[in-house]
């Protein structure tokens, strides 16, 4: 397989009016995804993550929307999809730290995962990494990393084959040999998250690069979401917080992954530098991609 086919770079979500003139035309009525897919080969779908609501109500993707997405993109286009939080949350969200934890009955439910995959069927070959994003799991939510891995092992045994499953863990203390050995044994991809108080992906990569399975997802998020929103006023058409040193290090990681014949997804968020498309321009220039 050619190197360029092992690498796909895209943004986290896509419907931003402030990208008009940068990614989109100025027409009043446009299919954002169709125009987006003329510029990029992949995109991260975040919207289906937000699925668990009060009273244990779960909302899964609507068939009409999934079909619309499928018909909006060309052959070879890939969606990186965040699995619903109704599957990855141990307990319901609660902003009050001392509030009683309310268990999520769907946590690691293979039945619900099956329904989700069924809802995605119209996407066909466009389905790429399915990312299980877990919040920080304190001792009240998860006894230990070992217990988490045991639970995910049971869950993984019930998952259908033919999909690319990946884990994004937000416990820095989980990122050790035992965790990466587990991923390798189960052929699970690791999601490197740059931001959200996680350790630098560049340091982590050097430590664990020999233990990675495919695909490898590199998610570029900023450290100060609220701060950059204030800087940009939610207009995402220019770089306001340049991270050129990190992007130079990213180039080294991507090239090393490709030399190791890994499949690589780079998903860039507006909150990383202020404009995901502008950041991607810089990354492509460094990698000498057209």
DABEL-V230975 format. One line per field, one symbol per residue. burial: + if it has 9 or more other ideal C-beta (glycine too) atoms within 8 Angstrom, else -. Layout:
burial->???
//
This chain:
burial->-----++++++++----+++-+-+-----+-++++++--+++++++-++-++-----+-++----++-++-++---+++++++++++++-++--------+--+-+++++-++++++-++--+--+++++++++--+----+--+-+++-++++++--+---++++++-++--++--+++++++-+-++++++++--+--++-++--++-++++++++++++-----++-++---++-+++----++++++-++++++---+-+++++++++++++++++-+++-++---
//
